[in-house]
């Protein structure tokens, strides 16, 4: 669309079904690359991605407003689940949990968020996924009900 200019930065967070430890280190990079390809095919630019064993962080520049964020995430979840199952990258059937978190950032925060996403391993050595997610929701002043959060079995 001519004369339409956007600069929107979004971090997406979603979890494996049942918070199962499904994404092993041996397949992590292959899964991340595949998901980046999905974003690229949808004309979005991934700035940072990190597949934890039981959840995923994606920080991207939301450029193509022809696709909504819910449509994009639905596509990413379906296509990546199919890829993981078809390639048998995980033991048993793989799927993502329902829902996701989507958080917007200013351009001035871009480098900080990229570093945050790429340093998930260090971050989770000190803090659980549940603690991290609740802190994000609180920082963004998002009202939530515990029963609608991700399944946090380990806490």
N, C-alpha and C positions, 0 to 999 in steps of 0.2 A: 504494500500500500504506500503510495508516494506521500511524502511529507509527514510520515509517522516515525517518531524517534522515541526509543525507550532505553532505559538503563535500570534494570530491576535485578537485584541479587537475592536469590532464595536458597535457604538451606532446607533440605528435606530429610526427615528421619523416619524410618520404618523398620519393623522387626520381623524376624522369621516366625512362622506359625508356631505357637506354643513356646516361643523364645528358645527353641531347640538350638543347640550348638551344631549348626549345619555347615557353616562356611569355614572349611579347614584352610590352613595357610597355603597348602599345595594348590588350591583352586581359586584362592582369593583374587589374584591378579587377573586370571582369565574371566572371572565374573565381573570384576570392575571394568575391564576393557569392553566386554559385551554391553554392559549397561551404558557406558560412555557412547558406544555406537548407536544405541537406541536414542539417546539424547541428540546426538549429531544428526541422525536421520529425521528427527523432529525439529531440526534447525535451532537447537539449543546448545549452549556451550558449557560443558562441565569444567569448573575451575578446580575442584577437588572432590575426590571420592574416597571413601574408606569403608570396606566391608569388614565389620567386626564379625566374630563367629555367630552372633545372634541378632545383629541389627546393622543397619546401613546408614551412612551419612553421605549426602550428595549436596555440594554447593555449586550452583550454576547461575549463569547469566540468562535470565528469561527474556528472550528476544522475539520469538515468533508468537505473537499474541493470537494467532489463528487457532492455537490449541490451548485449552484451559489447563490449569495446574491439575485438577482432578483427572482430566482425560490423560494427561501426560503420565501421571503416577500410575493410573490404571494400566496403561500400555506398558510401562516399565515393569510393573509387577507381573503381568501376564507373560510378556515376552521373555523376561529373565527367568521366570519359573519354568517355562517351556524349555528354554535353552539348558538350564541346569538339569532338568529331568531327562531330556533327550540325550545329553552328553554323559548322564550318570555321574555328575560331579559330586553328588552327596549320597550318603547311604539313605535308602528309603525315599519316599516321595517328598519333594521339596515344595513349599509354598510360603508365601508371605502372610503375615497377620493382616486382618482388616485394619484400615485406618492408617494415618500418617500424621506427622507434624510438619508444617511448612512455616518458615520464619523468614522475614525479609530483613535485609541489611542495607545500610548506606554504602556508597562507594568508599568512603573513608574507613570502613570496617573490613573491606575486602581481604586485605593481607592477613589480618587477625583471624578471620573466619577460615581462610585457606589453611593457615597454620594449625588452627584448632582441629579441623577435620583430618588433616594429614597426621596429626600426632595423637590419634585416638588410643593407640596401644599404651602410651605413657599416661594418658589421661585416665584410662580405665584401670590402671594399676593403683590409682588412689581413690577412685570413685566408681560406684556401680552405675549401670545404665539407668536404673530407676532414679538414682540421685541426680544424675546428669539431666535426664529428661524433665524431672520436676523443677530443677533449677532453671531450665530454659523456659518452661511454661510460666514460671513465676517472674522471671526477668522480663518476659514479653507481656506480663499482666493478662494472661489468658486464663479465664475462668474454666474450671474443668471439674468433672465428677470422677472420683476414683474408679467407679465401675466401668467407665468408658476409656480408661487408659489402656496401654498395652498390657498383656498378660505378664505380670512380674512374679514368676513362681519362686525365684531364688531369694526373695527378700521378705 
